[in-house]
Amino acid sequence: VQSGEHARMIAEKKARKLNSGEATALIKECVDNIQDSWQHDRDNREEASKDLTMLAGDQWPESVRREREAARRPMLTINRLPQFVRQITNDIRQADIAIKVVPEDDDTDPQIAEIYDGLIRQIQYRSSAKHVYSMAAEHQTGCGIGWWRVVTDYADDMAFNQEIMIKGIQNPLSVYCDPGAVLPDRSDAMWIAVTEMLPKATFKRRYPKAKEVEITTPTSGYDRPFFWATSDTIRIAEYWRKVRVTKTLALLESGETVDITDMGEAEAGQMGIVQTRQSETHKVEKYIVSGSEILSGPHEWAGKYIPLIPVIGGEFPLENRTYRYGAIRFARDPQQLYNFYRTATAESIALAPKAPYLVTPAMVGEFKGLWDTANTSNRPYLPYKPDPAAPGVMPKREHPPEMPAAMMQEAQVASDDMKGVMGIFDASLGDRSNETS
């Protein structure tokens, strides 16, 4: 039970606002960290953006698209990539992934683990966590990384109790992580930011007292800077960071370890302390930041980890960076080839002349109107008049144009390449397997 003075000190500490110098330093820290993360992970981000664009069906290179649109040539997109992604993510959905608490011994831990299991199961149920995990898996498979998060929110508009919830992050590329974090769950990250581009009207409505943000429209080119505002939108960042703190820990006569950092000497002296020591640790804070000011915060998080969890696909550690990829990364080129050959085949057939009739002018003379519309009208017969100059000869149709077999064969090769690079073949995509007993 905390004394009134102790409770007041804790409340004042949590309610403390940053002074102008601290706020300026925090904004610079946030902006610089996000810029560094963007610069460090830029190649992976650009490749991930191309992956998502390909999945959405935009699969023709821009230069080719402009050339074909100017020439009014067809561009067929037969998007086969989503079926490969669904083949992977549907298995994840059926697996019914959930958090499981495992006891360490057979004495009291099984009962405690069962209690935690029930609490966590309820949190996942109320949060529709199954859909959150599935969305993260879609991003993991599609572009190499997905994110989800743990949040707390009031149970009701009229309540003071807060509930733990699991929520998804719609855009995996909106998250910027500490480049120094290397663990698979990024629990060693010292900071993580989640950004969002808001229309100016929405920004002013959400933060009516916020000042204007300087426009930093990105320039063209590979080295364009990370931007915080355009003429129509403003970026805000949910900035999480770990702050190093020194705590005083006390070992009590009962064997319990407590934090007495904020306790007075009189209160600590009544607790039966056997031993004390200094502990170097950290706390987790959250801020809402625009490019020029702190919109909200600091808000101290109850846990010791930043509550943002990545779901990462494959990674290749290279000399000075890490190459990250999803399931479809290496199927992008076969998909583009497949579209090209199918388009070329359709274009070749469409441009080939229709099989004409070989006739003489005398045969169709008085029936010319019927013969001129033979390819547009479904007529049961076409009358003709025998030509005395060509006895025994009747109208004859030429053979129809042949299918471009080479293009069809190359389209099939491109289709097989897509299956090969992803390791998902016909039997996994719904076709009948050819194995026999």
Secondary structure as the mmCIF struct_conf table of DSSP 4:
data_model
#
loop_
_struct_conf.conf_type_id
_struct_conf.id
_struct_conf.beg_label_comp_id
_struct_conf.beg_label_asym_id
_struct_conf.beg_label_seq_id
_struct_conf.end_label_comp_id
_struct_conf.end_label_asym_id
_struct_conf.end_label_seq_id
HELX_RH_AL_P HELX_RH_AL_P1 GLY A 4 ALA A 15
HELX_LH_PP_P HELX_LH_PP_P1 ARG A 16 LEU A 18
HELX_RH_AL_P HELX_RH_AL_P2 SER A 20 HIS A 40
TURN_TY1_P TURN_TY1_P1 ASP A 41 ASP A 41
HELX_RH_AL_P HELX_RH_AL_P3 ARG A 42 LEU A 55
TURN_TY1_P TURN_TY1_P2 ALA A 56 GLY A 57
BEND BEND1 TRP A 60 TRP A 60
HELX_RH_AL_P HELX_RH_AL_P4 GLU A 62 ALA A 71
TURN_TY1_P TURN_TY1_P3 ARG A 72 ARG A 72
HELX_RH_AL_P HELX_RH_AL_P5 LEU A 81 ALA A 95
TURN_TY1_P TURN_TY1_P4 ASP A 96 ASP A 96
BEND BEND2 GLU A 104 THR A 108
HELX_RH_AL_P HELX_RH_AL_P6 ASP A 109 ARG A 126
TURN_TY1_P TURN_TY1_P5 SER A 127 SER A 128
HELX_RH_AL_P HELX_RH_AL_P7 ALA A 129 CYS A 143
BEND BEND3 GLY A 144 GLY A 144
STRN STRN1 ILE A 145 TYR A 154
BEND BEND4 ALA A 155 ASP A 156
TURN_TY1_P TURN_TY1_P6 ASP A 157 MET A 158
STRN STRN2 GLN A 162 GLY A 168
BEND BEND5 GLN A 170 GLN A 170
HELX_RH_3T_P HELX_RH_3T_P1 PRO A 172 SER A 174
STRN STRN3 VAL A 175 CYS A 177
TURN_TY1_P TURN_TY1_P7 PRO A 179 GLY A 180
BEND BEND6 LEU A 183 LEU A 183
TURN_TY1_P TURN_TY1_P8 PRO A 184 ASP A 185
TURN_TY1_P TURN_TY1_P9 SER A 187 ASP A 188
BEND BEND7 MET A 190 MET A 190
STRN STRN4 TRP A 191 PRO A 199
HELX_RH_AL_P HELX_RH_AL_P8 LYS A 200 ARG A 206
TURN_TY1_P TURN_TY1_P10 PRO A 208 LYS A 209
HELX_LH_PP_P HELX_LH_PP_P2 ALA A 210 ILE A 215
HELX_LH_PP_P HELX_LH_PP_P3 THR A 217 THR A 219
BEND BEND8 SER A 220 GLY A 221
TURN_TY1_P TURN_TY1_P11 TYR A 222 ASP A 223
HELX_LH_PP_P HELX_LH_PP_P4 ARG A 224 PHE A 226
BEND BEND9 TRP A 228 TRP A 228
STRN STRN5 ALA A 229 ALA A 229
BEND BEND10 SER A 231 ASP A 232
STRN STRN6 THR A 233 LEU A 252
TURN_TY1_P TURN_TY1_P12 GLU A 253 SER A 254
BEND BEND11 GLY A 255 GLY A 255
STRN STRN7 THR A 257 ASP A 259
TURN_TY1_P TURN_TY1_P13 THR A 261 ASP A 262
HELX_RH_AL_P HELX_RH_AL_P9 GLU A 265 GLY A 269
TURN_TY1_P TURN_TY1_P14 GLN A 270 GLN A 270
BEND BEND12 MET A 271 MET A 271
STRN STRN8 ILE A 273 VAL A 289
BEND BEND13 GLY A 291 GLU A 293
STRN STRN9 ILE A 294 GLU A 300
BEND BEND14 ALA A 302 TYR A 305
BEND BEND15 PRO A 307 PRO A 307
STRN STRN10 LEU A 308 ILE A 312
STRN STRN11 GLY A 314 PRO A 317
BEND BEND16 GLU A 319 ARG A 321
STRN STRN12 THR A 322 TYR A 325
TURN_TY1_P TURN_TY1_P15 ALA A 327 ILE A 328
HELX_RH_3T_P HELX_RH_3T_P2 ARG A 329 ALA A 331
HELX_RH_AL_P HELX_RH_AL_P10 ARG A 332 LEU A 351
BEND BEND17 ALA A 352 ALA A 352
HELX_LH_PP_P HELX_LH_PP_P5 PRO A 353 LYS A 354
STRN STRN13 TYR A 357 LEU A 358
HELX_RH_AL_P HELX_RH_AL_P11 PRO A 361 VAL A 364
BEND BEND18 GLY A 365 GLY A 365
TURN_TY1_P TURN_TY1_P16 GLU A 366 PHE A 367
HELX_RH_AL_P HELX_RH_AL_P12 LYS A 368 ASP A 372
TURN_TY1_P TURN_TY1_P17 THR A 373 THR A 376
BEND BEND19 SER A 377 SER A 377
BEND BEND20 PRO A 380 PRO A 380
TURN_TY1_P TURN_TY1_P18 PRO A 388 ALA A 389
BEND BEND21 ALA A 390 ALA A 390
TURN_TY1_P TURN_TY1_P19 PRO A 391 GLY A 392
STRN STRN14 LYS A 396 ARG A 397
HELX_LH_PP_P HELX_LH_PP_P6 GLU A 398 MET A 403
HELX_RH_AL_P HELX_RH_AL_P13 ALA A 405 MET A 422
TURN_TY1_P TURN_TY1_P20 GLY A 423 GLY A 423
HELX_RH_3T_P HELX_RH_3T_P3 ASP A 426 LEU A 429
TURN_TY1_P TURN_TY1_P21 GLY A 430 GLY A 430
HELX_LH_PP_P HELX_LH_PP_P7 ASP A 431 SER A 433
#
